[in-house]
């Protein structure tokens, strides 16, 4: 079957600098029998005429490669339906941590250490108990339910993406809205 129109695609023309560079490369090769070396470019443009004949003692430098970006982890994904169904039916988690009564800085450090340890032990799903917090309040600075709000934010941070694959709210058997199932990545 013949492809129609594949030869009609227009190719990009080489710039004067590219033609000059190709001519330098072509000078270093020996053509196949029956072939000849293409002639050097004859129409240098005014802006490249100074660079058309580089000094013999000045080496030609290749363009610098763009900086390599570190590999970004994929976005968080919800827990797979099969695993979620198993957990709702009373399936066991591989490990659990209770963050009740901790301040934010303490909870964040313990959560990170726990997740790293659980991942290195081969855990796939862990339970993070944050507590539900209370609504009502004492004083002006007595904020409740902070960990319930902060833990999902911490789990979504780029620093945690190497550990956390995804998370979702726990079933009632495991604490309901006061706990989270966290799916861990395999350790590499």
C-alpha positions as CSV (number, residue, x, y, z in Angstrom):
1,X,0.0,0.0,0.0
2,X,1.5,3.3,-1.0
3,X,1.4,6.3,1.3
4,X,0.1,9.3,-0.5
5,X,1.7,12.7,0.0
6,X,4.6,11.7,2.2
7,X,7.1,13.3,-0.2
8,X,5.1,16.5,-0.3
9,X,6.1,17.5,3.3
10,X,8.2,20.5,3.3
11,X,11.5,20.3,5.1
12,X,13.0,23.1,7.0
13,X,15.8,25.0,5.2
14,X,19.2,25.0,6.9
15,X,20.4,28.3,8.3
16,X,23.7,29.7,7.0
17,X,25.4,28.6,10.2
18,X,24.1,25.1,9.8
19,X,25.2,25.0,6.2
20,X,28.7,26.2,7.1
21,X,29.0,23.7,9.9
22,X,27.8,20.9,7.5
23,X,30.4,22.0,5.0
24,X,33.1,21.6,7.7
25,X,31.9,18.1,8.5
26,X,31.7,17.2,4.8
27,X,35.4,18.1,4.4
28,X,36.4,15.4,6.9
29,X,34.7,12.5,5.1
30,X,35.5,10.5,2.0
31,X,32.5,10.0,-0.3
32,X,31.3,6.6,-1.4
33,X,32.5,5.4,-4.8
34,X,30.7,7.2,-7.6
35,X,29.6,10.1,-5.3
36,X,31.0,13.5,-4.8
37,X,31.2,15.9,-1.9
38,X,28.5,18.6,-2.0
39,X,29.8,22.1,-2.9
40,X,30.3,24.5,0.0
41,X,27.6,27.1,0.6
42,X,27.9,30.0,-1.7
43,X,25.5,32.6,-0.4
44,X,26.5,33.6,3.1
45,X,24.2,36.1,4.6
46,X,25.6,39.4,6.0
47,X,25.0,38.6,9.7
48,X,26.9,35.3,9.3
49,X,29.7,36.4,6.9
50,X,32.0,37.1,9.9
51,X,31.4,33.5,11.1
52,X,31.4,31.9,7.7
53,X,35.2,31.5,7.7
54,X,36.2,30.8,11.3
55,X,39.8,31.3,12.4
56,X,41.7,28.0,12.0
57,X,43.0,28.2,15.6
58,X,39.6,28.8,17.1
59,X,37.8,25.5,17.7
60,X,34.2,25.3,16.8
61,X,32.1,24.9,20.0
62,X,28.9,22.9,20.1
63,X,25.9,24.6,21.5
64,X,25.4,24.0,25.2
65,X,22.9,21.3,26.0
66,X,19.8,22.5,27.9
67,X,19.9,21.7,31.6
68,X,18.3,18.4,32.5
69,X,15.3,18.7,34.7
70,X,15.0,16.3,37.6
71,X,12.4,13.6,37.0
72,X,9.1,14.7,38.4
73,X,6.9,12.2,40.1
74,X,3.5,11.6,38.6
75,X,0.5,13.2,40.2
76,X,-1.2,11.5,43.2
77,X,-3.8,8.9,42.2
78,X,-6.8,7.6,44.2
79,X,-6.5,4.2,45.8
80,X,-7.4,1.5,43.3
81,X,-11.0,0.3,43.5
82,X,-10.0,-3.3,44.3
83,X,-7.9,-2.3,47.3
84,X,-10.5,0.3,48.5
85,X,-13.2,-2.4,48.4
86,X,-11.1,-4.8,50.4
87,X,-10.4,-2.1,53.0
88,X,-14.1,-1.2,53.3
89,X,-14.9,-4.8,53.9
90,X,-12.6,-4.9,56.9
91,X,-9.3,-5.7,55.2
92,X,-6.2,-5.0,57.2
93,X,-3.7,-2.3,56.6
94,X,0.1,-3.0,56.7
95,X,0.8,-0.4,59.4
96,X,-0.8,2.5,61.2
97,X,0.2,5.7,63.0
98,X,-1.9,7.8,65.4
99,X,-1.2,11.5,65.4
100,X,-3.7,12.5,68.1
101,X,-2.4,15.1,70.5
102,X,0.7,16.1,68.5
103,X,1.6,19.6,67.4
104,X,2.0,20.2,63.7
105,X,5.8,20.1,63.7
106,X,5.9,16.9,65.8
107,X,3.2,15.3,63.6
108,X,4.9,16.2,60.3
109,X,8.2,14.8,61.4
110,X,6.7,11.6,62.8
111,X,4.5,11.1,59.7
112,X,7.4,11.4,57.3
113,X,9.6,9.0,59.4
114,X,6.7,6.6,59.6
115,X,6.1,6.6,55.9
116,X,9.8,6.1,55.0
117,X,10.0,3.2,57.5
118,X,6.8,1.6,56.2
119,X,8.0,1.9,52.6
120,X,11.3,0.3,53.4
121,X,9.5,-2.5,55.2
122,X,7.5,-3.2,52.1
123,X,4.1,-1.8,53.3
124,X,1.6,-1.0,50.5
125,X,-1.3,0.6,52.4
126,X,-1.0,2.3,55.8
127,X,-3.5,4.0,58.0
128,X,-2.8,7.6,59.2
129,X,-5.1,8.6,62.1
130,X,-5.5,12.3,62.4
131,X,-8.6,12.6,64.5
132,X,-11.6,14.6,63.6
133,X,-10.9,17.6,65.7
134,X,-13.7,19.5,67.4
135,X,-15.7,22.5,66.3
136,X,-16.3,24.8,69.2
137,X,-13.5,26.4,70.7
138,X,-11.9,27.9,73.6
139,X,-9.7,30.9,73.0
140,X,-8.6,32.9,70.1
141,X,-5.6,30.7,69.3
142,X,-7.2,27.4,70.1
143,X,-7.6,26.0,66.5
144,X,-9.1,22.5,66.2
145,X,-8.9,19.9,63.5
146,X,-5.5,21.2,62.3
147,X,-4.0,17.8,61.6
148,X,-7.1,16.7,59.7
149,X,-6.6,19.6,57.3
150,X,-2.8,19.5,57.2
151,X,-2.0,15.8,56.7
152,X,-3.5,15.7,53.1
153,X,-1.5,18.8,52.3
154,X,1.7,17.2,53.6
155,X,1.0,14.0,51.6
156,X,0.6,16.1,48.4
157,X,3.9,17.9,48.8
158,X,6.6,17.2,46.1
159,X,8.9,15.9,48.8
160,X,6.5,13.1,49.7
161,X,5.8,12.0,46.0
162,X,8.7,9.6,46.2
163,X,6.9,7.8,49.0
164,X,3.1,8.4,48.5
165,X,1.2,7.0,45.5
166,X,-2.2,8.3,46.7
167,X,-4.5,8.6,49.6
168,X,-8.2,8.6,50.5
169,X,-10.5,8.9,53.5
170,X,-10.8,5.7,55.6
171,X,-13.9,3.7,56.0
172,X,-15.9,3.8,59.2
173,X,-14.3,0.6,60.4
174,X,-10.9,2.3,60.4
175,X,-11.9,5.8,61.7
176,X,-13.9,7.4,58.9
177,X,-13.2,11.0,58.3
178,X,-10.6,11.1,61.1
179,X,-8.2,8.8,59.2
180,X,-6.7,8.3,55.8
181,X,-5.6,5.3,53.8
182,X,-2.2,6.1,52.3
183,X,-1.0,4.0,49.3
184,X,2.8,3.8,49.2
185,X,5.1,3.5,46.2
186,X,7.5,0.6,45.9
187,X,10.9,1.4,47.1
188,X,13.5,1.7,44.3
